[in-house]
Amino acid sequence: MGRIGGRTNKKDKKKDRKKGRREDSLTQGPLRKKTCRFCAEKIFRINDKDYNRIKNFVTERAKILPRRYSGNCAKHQRQLTQAIKRARILGIFPFTIE
């Protein structure tokens, strides 16, 4: 959608942006807002020793996922980064992958 002779049409881009659709996605449905897992499970404090819960928010290269990828709210993202940093100091998580 929005391609004319190999170029993107600006009007079609604006229409897609207004409808809340991705330009190059296969499905042309509206974007779904991610919900915070911690708010959904009603977890008020993130435990830094809970490896199974925290490991989903770290990449293979031991980087912390940003909010836009993880879908966490600001409050829980701050708690999560602190918990990951504490877990690194305790030796539960690696600082880097070799």
C-alpha positions, 0 to 999 in steps of 0.5 A: 500500500502506498507504492507507486513505481518504487516510491512511497506516496506521502499521502498514503503514508499519512493515511496509514499513520492516522489509522495506526498501521505499520507501513511494511507489516504483513497484517494491516490491522491497528497496532496493539498497545503492549501491557506491563506484565508486572501490572497484569500479575499485580507484582508491586516489587520485582525481586532481583533473585527471581531469575526466571522472571527477569531473564525475559527482559535481557537479550542474549548479549546481556543487554536490558531491553528498553520499554518500547520492546518489553512493554513495561510501564515506567515504574516497573521498568525502573525497578526491573533495571535496578533488579538486573543490575543487582543480580549482576553484582550478586552473580546471577546475571552476567555483565557481558557474554564472551 
